[in-house]
């Protein structure tokens, strides 16, 4: 086991969750996309928002894909403001 595996197992035990239901690569990929394409502090906030959405019934992979796509289209020149529609 890796330190990440140990941490996820311990955190899941603390929260009463099944570690088998946690897709660490999906969360890490999403955090990377947001940190590199939007802004670094947005990564943990986005991971939290993903968790809230999943807790309300969203499919984890689909929600993460949508957020990664949004991050990929985020205009760098806006300096952290919302894109124009």
C-alpha angles and dihedrals in degrees: 000000000000127000087256091054090048092048095048091048092050094044091048091050090051091051098039094246132139109246088209089069093057116094101200094180091055092052093044092049091050092048090050092050093050095042093051101035104033113015135310098243088053091069099075092038091052091048088053091049089050089053092050091050092048090047088056092052106274118144105253097220094044094047092047091049091052092050092046089051090050090050090049092056095043109122110239093207092065091074095220100323124122118274118254116253 
